[in-house]
């Protein structure tokens, strides 16, 4: 069975022509799959019956399954998606009150190679890269299941996008083209693979960039994020300045507040120093427990002091709303568990 989500419009046209059908059938199919989020051929009412029957025998829209679905009290939905080879990764739908945005948080790998010590995905190790169509399938799954149109995509599920860049870039092109989501509404989050950040700036479509900084003290960062040993804070900053210059955009720095480790006044000062000459916004993320007691949540008071110290440097600081923590769908809690 061929999964039609593998094809863009051109490829779909070739596919229908090979079946002896007129080219315009491809456009109909395309519209059913991407605009109307149809999951099966029977619902494609303007496609003639004998062609639908033919399709049913040789193709499917998606070759993925929803293995598990959990709905959080805040409306976040976490899907565990099973791919054709039986491997699984999560995709999360996030809705925010008072905002019309519907964000899909997608995985780009099953597992991850980066080994961040506070992250549940790292604990499961690395399994494989996801193909571009497997990333698109995650978004279509959400649209099919909810009947809603996704408006924003963030690469913040399992995996390190810049370790699977070819596939992620192809997926970004298709999200932009086939799903009509503007490039500004697509965010790539990376733990900081500096040379790849520079490379990203040469492409035609440059997504919004979020950096998992989490600590502005190199020694401490090394302890929690092995990537610091390869591309340290200085090298990272150099690549971020390059991105800002080339694109005219700002970067978002994500910063996990870990109790008594990264949430102290001393650490806030180091962060202020680090960002002084950087065009950035700061997104503070309270640490989400992942079932080991090595790290602690920050307390409210320390969070507020930390935020205040940064704001006094004139930076825009938000504390990330915790979404879906009751279903382990929050940042760093995705581990593909069934
Ligand atoms: N590999 C990419 C994409 C993953 S995004 C990256 O590192 O950016 C997932 C985000 O959740 C990252 O910012 C990650 O550092 C953060 N995160 C991981 N574990 C967490 C935890 N226990 N609590 C809060 N945030 C966490």
Boltz pocket constraint, residues with backbone or C-beta under 6 A from the ligand:
constraints:
  - pocket:
      binder: B
      contacts: [[A, 116], [A, 118], [A, 119], [A, 120], [A, 155], [A, 156], [A, 157], [A, 158], [A, 159], [A, 160], [A, 161], [A, 189], [A, 190], [A, 191], [A, 210], [A, 211], [A, 212], [A, 254], [A, 256], [A, 285], [A, 286], [A, 287], [A, 288], [A, 289], [A, 290], [A, 331], [A, 332], [A, 333]]
      max_distance: 6.0
